[in-house]
Amino acid sequence: MESKLYLECRMAKELMASQPLAELGFKECQKEDERDNRGGKEEGNKESTKEENEENGFVAGARRARQQQKELTEEAYRRRRGR
């Protein structure tokens, strides 16, 4: 289950509070099975994703930068209209 792996990764990197996966609706036996199946797959996925990103011209943080620029533009527009 990709969602379970995603949540485990977020907890491991302290991006969310750690809590038992059973509280999130996952069964404990599934957790152990998923760990066994992951093996060396993660490394291969990291490399292929990195290569894909380079080919597609992905730039980390670009979406957030566009969002911030949009917010600044909207704020400036509201200020001008308020005067």
N, C-alpha and C positions, 0 to 999 in steps of 0.2 A: 504494500500500500504506500503510494507516494505521499499521501497526506501525513501518514504516521512518521515517515522518514523526515519529512519537512519539519514537523513539530519537534522531533527529537533533535534535529540540527539546530533549530532556533533555541531550544533549551540548553544545548551544549555550548552554544556561543553566547549565552546569556542575553538573548534578544527577547526572551519572554521568561516569566517565572516558571521554575521547575515544578512540575506536579505529576503525579502518577498518570500514565496514559489511560488507565482504567477509568479515572474520573472524566476523561475526555471521550469515553465511549469505545475505547480499544480494549481488546482482550490481551492478557499477559502472554499467553502461548503464542499469539501472533507476533508479539514483539521479539521474542527469541528467534522465531522462524525468519523474520525479516533481517535480523542481524546476521544470521548464517548465510542468507542469500546475497547480501550486499557484497561481501568479499572484496575483490579488487575492482569492482565495477565503478566505484566512486572516482578513482584516479583517471580511468579512461573517460568518464563523463566530463571531468574537469577539463581535460585536454581538448576533447572534441568541442566543448562549449567555448573554450577560449579561442580555438581556431575559427569556429563559426562567427564569433563576435568580431574577430579581426577582419574576416572576409566581408562581413556585412557593415563594417564601419561603426560598430557599436562604441559609444563613449559613455563610460560610467558617470552617472550624475547628470546627464544631459536633460533627461525628463524633468528632474527637480529644478534645474537651472531655468528651463523654459517656464515652468510653473511659477517660480519666483519672479521672473521677468513679467509675466502676465499679471501677477498680483501687484507689482510695483506700478505697472502701467494703469491698471484699474484704479489704484489708490490716487495716483496723480490726476487722473481724469475726474474722480469724485471731488478732489480738492479744488480743481479749477471750476467745477460746476457749483460748488458751495460758495464761492466768492461772489 
